[in-house]
Amino acid sequence: MQVTLEKRTQVAFAKSEMIPAIVQDARSGVILMQGFMNSEALKATLRHCSQKT
């Protein structure tokens, strides 16, 4: 699922208030790590990504 700033409210956060986050190399597609993020981290990530495009 590709998440945008507009769609971020549709992301379902569980009781833990964390969602899985996958870090992937943009060129090769190789998965670099898996972690978790809360809604504030998601918001900051989406803002940062939207400024790059």
C-alpha positions, 0 to 999 in steps of 0.5 A: 500500500502506498501511503500519501499525506492525504491517505495517512488517516486510513492507516490502521494503528493497533492498540500498540500505536505502532505499524510495521515499516520496511526500509527498501533501497530505491534502486535495487529494491533490496529490503534493508531493515524492518522496524516499527513507526508511530503516527508521528513518525509516519507523518514526518516521513511522508512530509520529508518524502513529499518535499523530495519530489 
